[in-house]
Amino acid sequence: MKKQDFIKAVAASAGLSQDAVAKVLAAQIWVVTSELQWGGEVNITGFGAFKVANRAARNGVNPRTGESIKIPAMKSPVFRAWKTFKEAIR
């Protein structure tokens, strides 16, 4: 499902216009992104949690050349699904 298909489905389910749903989705993405940039966490009860994981620097291998490379430390977004969401999928 692509973003536009998602917007159409939510609009039909909620009885809202696609424009309103698109604005809410854009705002939700902005809020989650902003919170994670500041090192926070976003918990949506019954769905899951968005947070930032710190990945340590490590050594890797360039698959083309076989040369050893240094991969720098970085922050990575993580989503962890909650039990009720996982059970609904099963």
C-alpha positions, 0 to 999 in steps of 0.5 A: 500500500502506498501513501496515497492508497493509505490516505484514501483508506483512512479517509473512507474509514473515518468519513473524512476528506482525503485532504484532511487525512493527508494534513494529519498524516503529514503532521504526525510524521513531522511530530514523530520526526521532530521528537526523535531528532531531540532524542525522545520517544513516541509511544502509541498505545496499542500500536507501538513505540518509535525511538532512536537507537545508537549504533556503535562504530564498527569495521565492515568490508566493501563487497566490491573490493574486499577492502576493510572500511570503518563504518561510523557511529550513527543514530537509527530510528527504531519501531517496536510493535506492541503485543496487541498490534502483533497479536492482531497481525497473527 
